[in-house]
Amino acid sequence: MALPVFDYTRATSLEEASKLAAEKGDKAVLMAGGTDVILLIHAKAIPAELVIDIKEIPGLDEIKYVEGEGMHIGALAKLFDIQSSPVVEEKMPALCDAARYVASPQIRRKGTMAGNICNASPSADTASILVAMKAVVKVYNVKGEKEIPIDEFFKGVKKTVLEPGDVVTEIFIPELKKGEGSAYFKHSVRKAMDLAIIGVGSKITMDGSKITDARICMGGVGITPLRAKNAEKILIGNEITDELLEQAGVAASEECSPISDVRASAEYRKDMVRVYTKRAVKKAVETMA
């Protein structure tokens, strides 16, 4: 596979990576696992004159859960390590499911969750569950560090709010409190190496038998991960029944505007949103802390 000519450097600190990226602007690209970046460079989808490899920067590969806070997933934490982490499986099993859905075992041993969201594909498996769970993207820049709510992170196909010099350091997911549960489901033609036809992530909060809060996010049905806000409103304040789940599923399907392509028609995607919204909400309730 012949690649276009570009310069390559290994950054050994966040400051170095940020300075280099800021100096080169949109002609620079940061690389962690490289499973998306290399393909995009080969396809000339990004005008990379400089590839900045951040794998040598220490302290970015940690997966840590802090009681009373939540899950800290470093920017260099591999998807395979996330899916096989006992603490992630115990505290946030939906994150394990989302990581496990990405591509193949070989890709997951190289690719990162941070890279998955920075690639900003509308079908990114980890994006929908991170939106549903109100994740925060932590970013380093020599001008100052910042925290970006995941709801504000995606701007379009392959577009995020990240600016030249921004280096993602961590994804933080608030802990699931008592009465809260989450779930992620992906629908694709094949179980491996296939983009999601649709994906649905959910986070449900209950007080007794009633839903007090709901977040549902759909992937693969818009230019960014899309909240199903009407479906959420239908759920809140009510008890779970098959009829309520159907109403929420229908509402979610009516909120999205998918396209037809070689993998599925728009009509099929909308119906699968209906089906998988019901499944995601039901499983989130069933797996509550």
Backbone torsions as a table, in degrees:
resi	resn	phi	psi	omega
1	MET	NA	108.9	-179.6
2	ALA	-80.1	131.1	179.6
3	LEU	-106.3	152.3	172.1
4	PRO	-60.7	158.5	179.7
5	VAL	-74.6	131.9	175.4
6	PHE	-152.6	159.5	174.1
7	ASP	-85.1	151.6	-177.6
8	TYR	-134.7	135.6	175.7
9	THR	-144.3	150.4	175.2
10	ARG	-103.4	117.1	176.6
11	ALA	-83.0	141.2	-179.9
12	THR	-110.5	1.7	176.5
13	SER	-150.7	159.2	176.9
14	LEU	-62.6	-39.9	-179.5
15	GLU	-61.1	-43.6	179.7
16	GLU	-63.8	-46.4	-179.4
17	ALA	-61.5	-43.4	-178.8
18	SER	-65.6	-44.3	-179.6
19	LYS	-62.7	-45.3	180.0
20	LEU	-62.7	-43.4	-179.2
21	ALA	-66.1	-40.1	-180.0
22	ALA	-66.4	-40.1	-179.3
23	GLU	-65.0	-37.2	-176.2
24	LYS	-89.6	-16.4	177.9
25	GLY	62.9	-137.2	-176.2
26	ASP	-76.2	3.7	175.2
27	LYS	-91.7	-1.9	178.4
28	ALA	-109.5	149.9	175.8
29	VAL	-137.1	135.2	176.2
30	LEU	-85.3	143.6	-179.1
31	MET	-130.3	127.4	174.1
32	ALA	-105.7	-86.3	177.2
33	GLY	-77.4	-33.9	178.0
34	GLY	86.2	0.0	-175.0
35	THR	-68.6	-26.5	174.4
36	ASP	-98.1	-43.5	-173.1
37	VAL	-58.4	-46.6	-176.9
38	ILE	-62.8	-40.7	178.9
39	LEU	-66.0	-38.8	179.2
40	LEU	-67.8	-38.1	176.6
41	ILE	-64.5	-44.2	179.9
42	HIS	-60.2	-39.3	-179.5
43	ALA	-81.4	-1.0	-177.7
44	LYS	59.3	31.3	178.4
45	ALA	-81.8	-18.8	173.9
46	ILE	-129.7	136.7	-175.7
47	PRO	-84.0	64.6	-173.0
48	ALA	-79.6	115.1	170.6
49	GLU	-97.7	-21.3	179.2
50	LEU	-139.7	123.9	173.8
51	VAL	-102.4	123.0	-178.9
52	ILE	-106.9	106.7	-179.5
53	ASP	-81.5	122.6	-177.2
54	ILE	-104.6	8.9	-176.2
55	LYS	-63.0	-23.6	-177.9
56	GLU	-85.0	-5.0	-179.3
57	ILE	-74.6	122.4	-175.7
58	PRO	-74.4	152.2	171.7
59	GLY	84.2	7.6	-177.4
60	LEU	-104.0	4.4	-176.1
61	ASP	-106.6	12.7	-173.8
62	GLU	-79.2	143.3	168.6
63	ILE	-120.0	112.9	-171.6
64	LYS	-138.3	134.1	175.2
65	TYR	-109.9	130.0	179.6
66	VAL	-116.3	117.8	179.1
67	GLU	-58.2	135.2	-179.0
68	GLY	86.6	-10.4	178.2
69	GLU	-118.4	-73.6	-178.4
70	GLY	152.9	-156.7	-173.9
71	MET	-98.8	130.4	175.2
72	HIS	-110.0	116.7	-179.6
73	ILE	-116.4	111.6	-177.5
74	GLY	-64.4	155.2	-176.2
75	ALA	-64.1	-22.1	-179.9
76	LEU	-102.1	6.1	177.3
77	ALA	-67.9	125.0	-177.8
78	LYS	-72.8	147.7	177.9
79	LEU	-59.0	-37.7	179.0
80	PHE	-64.2	-39.0	179.0
81	ASP	-68.1	-32.8	176.8
82	ILE	-68.6	-46.5	-176.6
83	GLN	-67.4	-25.9	-177.5
84	SER	-104.3	7.2	-179.0
85	SER	-76.1	122.9	177.9
86	PRO	-59.7	-37.2	-177.6
87	VAL	-72.5	-35.8	176.3
88	VAL	-68.4	-42.0	178.6
89	GLU	-61.1	-39.3	-178.9
90	GLU	-73.5	-45.6	-171.6
91	LYS	-90.6	-35.1	-175.6
92	MET	-144.4	69.6	-175.9
93	PRO	-60.1	-24.8	178.7
94	ALA	-64.5	-30.6	176.1
95	LEU	-67.0	-39.6	175.6
96	CYS	-60.3	-44.7	-179.6
97	ASP	-60.6	-46.0	-178.8
98	ALA	-63.4	-44.2	178.6
99	ALA	-62.5	-39.6	-177.6
100	ARG	-66.8	-26.2	-178.9
101	TYR	-76.5	-18.1	-173.5
102	VAL	-73.1	118.1	169.8
103	ALA	47.6	-128.3	-174.3
104	SER	-120.2	167.6	176.7
105	PRO	-56.8	-36.5	179.9
106	GLN	-64.4	-43.3	179.1
107	ILE	-65.7	-41.5	-177.2
108	ARG	-68.0	-21.9	176.7
109	ARG	-78.3	-13.2	177.2
110	LYS	-111.2	-40.7	-173.6
111	GLY	-76.2	158.2	-177.8
112	THR	-121.1	158.2	175.0
113	MET	-66.0	-38.9	178.1
114	ALA	-61.5	-42.7	177.6
115	GLY	-64.1	-36.1	179.8
116	ASN	-61.5	-40.6	179.8
117	ILE	-82.1	-32.6	179.0
118	CYS	-68.3	-27.4	174.7
119	ASN	-66.0	-26.2	172.5
120	ALA	55.9	41.0	171.0
121	SER	-76.8	137.2	177.8
122	PRO	-58.8	-21.7	-178.7
123	SER	-99.2	8.5	-177.9
124	ALA	-55.7	125.5	-173.5
125	ASP	-66.6	-35.3	-175.7
126	THR	-83.1	-17.2	-174.6
127	ALA	-64.6	-45.4	-174.4
128	SER	-63.9	-42.2	-179.2
129	ILE	-72.5	-32.9	177.2
130	LEU	-66.3	-38.7	175.6
131	VAL	-65.4	-45.2	-179.7
132	ALA	-60.1	-34.8	-175.7
133	MET	-94.7	10.7	174.4
134	LYS	59.6	46.6	179.1
135	ALA	-67.4	160.4	176.9
136	VAL	-126.1	131.9	178.6
137	VAL	-96.5	120.2	180.0
138	LYS	-95.6	133.6	-170.6
139	VAL	-130.7	136.7	174.0
140	TYR	-103.4	138.7	171.3
141	ASN	-147.8	143.0	-178.9
142	VAL	-60.3	-21.3	178.1
143	LYS	-79.3	-16.4	-178.5
144	GLY	148.2	144.4	179.4
145	GLU	-82.8	157.1	-179.6
146	LYS	-151.6	161.7	175.8
147	GLU	-121.5	128.1	-176.0
148	ILE	-114.6	115.4	173.6
149	PRO	-57.8	136.3	-175.6
150	ILE	-59.3	-27.1	176.8
151	ASP	-61.5	-23.9	-176.7
152	GLU	-104.2	2.0	-170.0
153	PHE	-79.3	-39.9	-173.7
154	PHE	-92.7	134.5	-178.4
155	LYS	-118.4	-10.7	-179.6
156	GLY	164.5	-172.0	179.2
157	VAL	-64.9	119.1	-178.9
158	LYS	62.8	22.4	-178.5
159	LYS	-127.1	133.1	175.1
160	THR	-129.0	177.7	178.6
161	VAL	-84.0	-0.5	-179.7
162	LEU	-62.0	139.8	-178.5
163	GLU	-110.7	163.0	177.1
164	PRO	-54.8	129.3	-177.5
165	GLY	98.5	-12.3	177.8
166	ASP	-76.6	132.0	175.5
167	VAL	-126.3	116.0	176.7
168	VAL	-67.1	129.9	-179.2
169	THR	-109.4	-27.6	-172.5
170	GLU	-163.4	150.4	167.5
171	ILE	-113.1	124.1	179.8
172	PHE	-109.8	131.3	178.5
173	ILE	-120.8	118.6	-179.0
174	PRO	-58.8	147.3	-177.2
175	GLU	-63.7	153.3	172.7
176	LEU	-84.9	117.7	179.5
177	LYS	-85.0	173.7	178.8
178	LYS	-58.4	132.8	-178.5
179	GLY	87.5	8.1	178.9
180	GLU	-119.0	142.4	177.3
181	GLY	-147.6	159.7	-179.3
182	SER	-141.4	162.1	-179.5
183	ALA	-159.0	153.2	174.8
184	TYR	-137.7	134.1	175.7
185	PHE	-128.8	139.0	175.9
186	LYS	-118.6	140.7	173.9
187	HIS	-119.6	122.9	178.7
188	SER	-146.0	166.3	-179.4
189	VAL	-67.7	-44.1	179.4
190	ARG	-114.3	158.3	-179.3
191	LYS	-77.5	-22.1	-178.8
192	ALA	-135.3	156.3	175.3
193	MET	56.6	35.8	179.5
194	ASP	-139.2	139.0	175.1
195	LEU	-68.8	154.5	178.8
196	ALA	-69.5	131.6	167.0
197	ILE	-66.0	-47.1	167.7
198	ILE	-148.9	159.2	171.9
199	GLY	-141.1	145.7	-179.7
200	VAL	-133.5	125.5	173.3
201	GLY	-112.4	146.3	-179.6
202	SER	-141.9	150.9	169.0
203	LYS	-136.2	124.5	-175.7
204	ILE	-121.7	136.2	175.6
205	THR	-118.0	132.2	-178.6
206	MET	-128.2	147.5	171.2
207	ASP	-120.8	104.2	-173.1
208	GLY	69.0	-123.4	-178.3
209	SER	-98.0	0.5	-176.4
210	LYS	-107.7	143.6	175.6
211	ILE	-79.8	124.4	-179.7
212	THR	-104.8	-18.6	176.2
213	ASP	-156.3	150.5	-179.7
214	ALA	-150.3	137.3	173.0
215	ARG	-131.8	123.2	179.9
216	ILE	-126.7	129.5	179.7
217	CYS	-128.2	133.8	-177.2
218	MET	-110.4	136.1	176.9
219	GLY	-113.9	150.3	176.9
220	GLY	81.6	10.7	-176.7
221	VAL	-128.4	18.3	179.2
222	GLY	-169.4	-178.7	-178.1
223	ILE	-79.2	-13.6	173.1
224	THR	-138.9	166.5	169.4
225	PRO	-54.9	137.5	-168.2
226	LEU	-123.3	123.6	175.1
227	ARG	-71.6	138.2	175.6
228	ALA	-96.8	75.1	-170.2
229	LYS	-71.0	-32.6	177.0
230	ASN	-68.6	-38.8	176.6
231	ALA	-63.7	-39.4	178.2
232	GLU	-61.2	-43.2	-180.0
233	LYS	-62.6	-36.3	178.8
234	ILE	-63.5	-37.0	-176.8
235	LEU	-75.5	-40.7	-171.8
236	ILE	-64.5	130.1	178.8
237	GLY	90.9	1.6	-176.2
238	ASN	-122.3	162.9	174.7
239	GLU	-89.8	149.2	-178.7
240	ILE	-70.3	123.6	172.0
241	THR	-139.5	164.1	177.0
242	ASP	-61.5	-37.2	179.5
243	GLU	-65.6	-41.7	179.3
244	LEU	-65.0	-42.6	178.3
245	LEU	-60.9	-40.6	178.3
246	GLU	-64.4	-41.9	178.8
247	GLN	-62.2	-42.7	179.3
248	ALA	-65.7	-41.1	179.1
249	GLY	-62.5	-43.1	178.5
250	VAL	-64.3	-43.2	179.6
251	ALA	-61.2	-43.2	179.0
252	ALA	-61.4	-42.4	-179.1
253	SER	-64.5	-29.1	-179.6
254	GLU	-82.5	-12.7	-178.8
255	GLU	-90.1	-12.6	-176.0
256	CYS	-103.3	159.0	-179.5
257	SER	-132.4	69.7	-176.8
258	PRO	-73.3	165.6	175.7
259	ILE	-103.1	165.1	169.8
260	SER	-97.7	135.6	175.2
261	ASP	-147.4	-165.2	-174.8
262	VAL	-67.4	-18.4	-176.6
263	ARG	-92.7	-28.0	-179.0
264	ALA	-171.7	154.1	175.8
265	SER	-82.1	161.6	176.7
266	ALA	-61.1	-40.2	-178.8
267	GLU	-64.1	-40.5	179.0
268	TYR	-66.3	-42.4	178.9
269	ARG	-60.3	-43.6	-179.5
270	LYS	-61.9	-40.7	-179.6
271	ASP	-69.4	-35.4	177.5
272	MET	-69.2	-31.2	172.8
273	VAL	-60.9	-42.9	178.0
274	ARG	-58.3	-47.8	-176.8
275	VAL	-66.5	-47.7	-173.3
276	TYR	-79.0	-21.9	171.6
277	THR	-64.0	-44.3	177.9
278	LYS	-60.4	-43.6	-178.4
279	ARG	-66.5	-41.9	-177.7
280	ALA	-66.8	-41.3	178.6
281	VAL	-65.9	-45.4	-178.5
282	LYS	-62.1	-43.7	-179.4
283	LYS	-68.7	-37.0	177.1
284	ALA	-59.2	-40.7	177.7
285	VAL	-66.4	-40.2	-177.5
286	GLU	-69.9	-24.1	-175.8
287	THR	-105.5	20.9	-177.0
288	MET	-64.6	148.3	176.4
289	ALA	-71.1	NA	NA
